[in-house]
Amino acid sequence: MPEIAEVETVRNVLKKKVLNKKIIDVKVRYNKILEVDTDKFKNILIGRSIKDINRRGKWLIFDLGDYYLLSHLRMEGKYFIKDHLDEYNKHEHIIICFDDATDLRYHDTRKFGRMNIIPKDKLSDCREMKSQGYEPNEKELTKEYLFNSFKNKKLPIKSVLLDQSIISGLGNIYADEVLFASKINPLRKACTLSLAECNNIVTSSGKIIKKAMAEGGTTIRSYTSSLGVTGNYQNYLCVHKKENEPCLICSKPIKKIKIGGRSTYYCENCQK
């Protein structure tokens, strides 16, 4: 799944390719991706242009002037820029056609992605944005905030770190990496973490996400070739996808377990 660093990379690349082009047509080939009526979706987009592209957590926010188009890539979503005349791929479900004979095509093998249209003055009140916590590099993400957010959570800390209402943008990859850097066992109940351990999560998540963004994200099976973009952060991973490889700190083999249905990688020795 594309996480905060990958979505930020997609945002930056799209800004170089689609801004200020007039939308002349929209083709919806699978309407269950939309959280809004298909005709309304088309009518709002056609005739407008994308003024800017912002991001909140894993949500892309396309600025249409008086409306926002919200897009979540979920597990396998990707964007491609193609020529009008290029044959449609069977997994290209939303096609936005521009007046320069190019398309912005949303490709999603598993069809889990979601899009919505929100009036500009309603953005802060929509459920997609209201459900987002603080991002790893926001000053509001403090050890006190995390301690208070965790104190009543009896789930494993790995599961709680995936809760977007607490930290926005972290997913399976970076949650594993943050817990390793913080020396916290992913099976620990979140409510047992100390203030100092919460501070370690704040510090580690900020450093890891900053570096991951600088490297264009992590290229694994679900994030590659979108817009011709591949990331490099996979070269810096310490535990994720490293099952049975030696820990970089203690040389003990990295373990893989399931927590809340998600594959989780950690070092039993360093993360006691």
Secondary structure, DSSP 8 states (H G I E B T S, - for coil): ---HHHHHHHHHHHHHHHTT-BEEEEEES-GGGBSS-HHHHHHHHTT-B--EEEEETTEEEEE-SSEEEEEE-TTT-EEEEEETTS---TTEEEEEEETTSEEEEEE-SS---EEEEEEGGGGGGSHHHHT--B-TT-TT--HHHHHHHHTT--SBHHHHHT-TTTBSS--HHHHHHHHHHHT--TTSBGGG--HHHHHHHHHHHHHHHHHHHHTT---BTTBSSGGG----GGGG-SSTT-TTSB-TTT--B-EEEEETTEEEEE-TTT--
